[in-house]
């Protein structure tokens, strides 16, 4: 399961960006933009913000990573023989 929730990053100059993390089953392929996907919730002080979702690191046995509609997916959600929890990284570019 991806944990979901929101995360905010702020600078010391009054600029901030808030994103929502994906939630739900890790093997849900495709997702829908804004639903169980990485999503830009808000930005303050920035002109523009874009999201760059990285390929997830899938630690399930024989699990393959993919990203579709800002949703990271691992092809195998089983925890049998897993080498630790799967993870994903989001890069937010602002200007």
C-alpha positions in Angstrom: 0.0 0.0 0.0 1.2 3.5 -0.8 0.7 5.6 2.4 -1.0 8.7 0.8 -1.3 12.0 2.7 0.0 15.5 1.9 3.5 16.9 2.3 4.6 20.5 2.3 8.0 22.0 1.6 8.7 25.6 2.4 11.5 28.0 1.8 12.6 30.8 4.1 11.3 33.3 1.7 7.5 32.6 2.0 7.3 30.2 -0.8 5.9 26.7 -0.4 4.5 23.8 -2.3 2.1 21.0 -1.1 1.7 17.7 -2.8 -0.6 14.7 -2.2 1.1 11.3 -2.2 -0.4 8.2 -3.9 -2.4 5.9 -1.7 -4.0 2.5 -2.0 -2.8 -0.7 -3.6 0.8 -0.6 -4.9 -0.2 -2.8 -7.9 -3.0 -0.5 -9.1 -1.8 0.1 -12.7 -2.4 3.4 -14.3 -4.4 5.2 -11.6 -6.3 8.4 -12.6 -4.6 11.8 -12.4 -5.5 13.4 -9.1 -6.8 10.1 -7.6 -4.3 7.9 -5.9 -1.5 9.6 -7.8 1.1 12.3 -7.0 -0.8 15.6 -7.3 0.1 19.2 -6.8 -2.3 20.5 -4.2 -1.1 24.1 -3.8 1.8 26.5 -4.3 2.5 29.8 -2.7 5.0 32.4 -3.9 6.0 30.4 -7.0 4.9 31.2 -10.6 5.0 27.6 -11.7 5.4 24.1 -10.2 5.7 20.8 -12.1 5.9 17.2 -10.9 8.4 14.6 -12.1 7.5 11.2 -10.7 10.4 8.8 -10.7 10.2 5.0 -11.3 9.4 3.3 -8.0 11.8 1.0 -6.3 9.9 -2.2 -6.1 11.1 -4.7 -3.6 8.5 -7.4 -4.0 9.6 -10.6 -5.5 10.0 -10.3 -9.4 8.1 -7.0 -9.2 8.4 -4.5 -12.1 8.2 -0.7 -11.8 6.2 1.7 -13.9 4.6 5.2 -13.8 1.4 6.2 -15.5 -0.7 9.3 -14.9 1.7 10.3 -12.0 1.0 7.0 -10.3 3.9 4.8 -9.4 3.1 1.1 -9.7 4.8 -2.2 -8.8 3.6 -5.2 -10.7 3.6 -7.4 -7.6 2.1 -6.2 -4.3 2.8 -9.4 -2.4 5.1 -9.2 0.6 6.3 -12.8 0.3 10.0 -12.8 -0.3 10.0 -8.9 -0.3 13.4 -7.3 0.5 11.8 -4.3 2.3 9.0 -1.8 1.5 8.8 -0.4 -2.0 9.3 3.3 -2.3 8.9 6.2 -4.8 10.5 9.7 -5.2 8.8 12.8 -6.5 10.8 15.7 -7.8 9.0 19.1 -7.7 10.5 21.8 -10.0 9.5 25.4 -9.1 10.2 28.8 -10.5 
